[in-house]
């Protein structure tokens, strides 16, 4: 991505994608630790992008 220029909209879109990945990874880590694999409402909303 060297020499790549991003608009403000590009950066925001990338940040939203990173937040989704981070949220999913946090949920998965907690699910592994607790054995509770029900998709919670917050994560579902995050993944939908609402």
Buried (B, 14 or more C-beta within 10 A) or exposed (E): EEEEEEEEEEEEEEEEEEEBEEBBEEBEEBBEEEEEEEEEEEBEEBBEEE
